[in-house]
Amino acid sequence: MILSFTAGVFIAAIFLSFSPPQDKPWVVPESAKKMKNPTKSSPDNLEIGKNLYSKHCKSCHGKNGEGDGPKAPELKTTPGDFTSEEFKAQSDGELFFKTTEGRDDMPSFKKKIGSDEDRWLVINYIKTLKP
């Protein structure tokens, strides 16, 4: 009986060591959630946001924002699906915080997209993506 229990624990330990990591909740400060997007969603601004998205985001999040970019299978965490209801329920401030700060496989874009305005324009663009 002890031997089978030990064997079961051993097998469980092996299974868990090969299981993909689970995505953990991304905690965003209340102050960030309440931030308002200062940029307007105009055709010109959406085009700028789209170009920045193509350059910096598409490789992980995919052409249509569904989290299926060519780099997605290499990541330890699942890239966000920008077309999902869960994503759409987030405030612009939450998205700006996540884009700016990053975590795990999601890099910080403070330097890659150095202008706050440009990061807001990316937020405007990704909010237009549909499945």
N, C-alpha and C positions, 0 to 999 in steps of 0.2 A: 504494500500500500504506500509506504513512504517512497519507495523507488518510483512508482508511477506518478506520484505527486511531484517529485523532483524532476522527472522527465518532462512532465507537463509544463512546469515553470521554465525549464530550459528551452522547450519548444516555443513557448510564448515569448521569451526573451529574444530568441532568434527572429521570430516573426516581426516583433516590434522594431527591431533594429533595421529591418529592410522595408518597413512601411514608410510611405512618403510622409513628410512632416505635415501636420495639420495647420491650416491658416488660423492665426490667432486674431481676435478682434483688434482693430486699430483705434486706440483711444485718442480722441481729438479734444483739446481743451475747449471749454465753453466759450472762451473769448474768441477762439478761432472760428467756432461754429457760427458765431454771430457776425463775423466780418461780412461786409457788403462788397460786392463786385463793383469797382468804380468804372469799369469799361462798358461801353455800349455794344450790343450785338448787332452790328451793321454788316452788310455784305463785305465791305473792305476788311473789317476787323475779323470776320469769320475766315476770310481767305488767309490772313496772316496767321491766325490760330491753326488753320489746317496745315499750312506749310511748316509751322513749328512742330505740330503733332507728327507729321510725316518724317521729319528729321529726328525727333527725339523720343517718340512714344510708340510708333507703329511697329517697331521690331519686336516688342513684347506684347502690346495690346492689340495688334492686328490692324489691318487696313480699315475695318469697320468698327473697331473698338470692342470686339467680342472676347478679348483676352487670348487670341489664337495666333499671335505673331510668330514668326519663324524662331525667335529665341525662347518662346514660352516653354517648350518642353525641357529646356536646360535649367529652368529656374526651380528653386526649392519651394517657392510660394506661388500660388496661382495669380497671374496678372488679373486685375480687375476687369470685369465686363461692363463697359460703359453704356451698354444698351439695356442693362437689367433694371428692374423696378427698384431693387435695393440701391443701386448706384444713383438712380434718378431721385431717390428720396433724400440724398445728402445735400446739404447747403453748399453754395459756392465757396463759402469760407472753409468748410471741411475739406473740400477738394483742393483749394489753394494751399492749405496747411500740409496735406499729404504730398502734394507735388513739390512744395518748397522743402519740406523736412526729409521726406523719404524714410524708409526703414527696410531692413532685410534686403531682398533683391531689388526693391524699388529705390533707385538712387535719389539723393537730394538734387533738386534742380536749381538751387540757389546760384550756382556758378554756371551750369550748363545753359540755363535760360536766365541770365543775370538780371534782366529787367522784370520787376514786379508786374508791370503792365503787360508784358509779353506772356507771363504765366497766367494772368487773368484772361488773356485772349485765347489761350489754349483751353482754359476752363469753359469759356463761351462755346468754343468749337465742339468739345467732347459732349457737351450737353445736347448738341443737335443730333448725335449719332443714334440711329435706330436699328433694331435687329433686321 
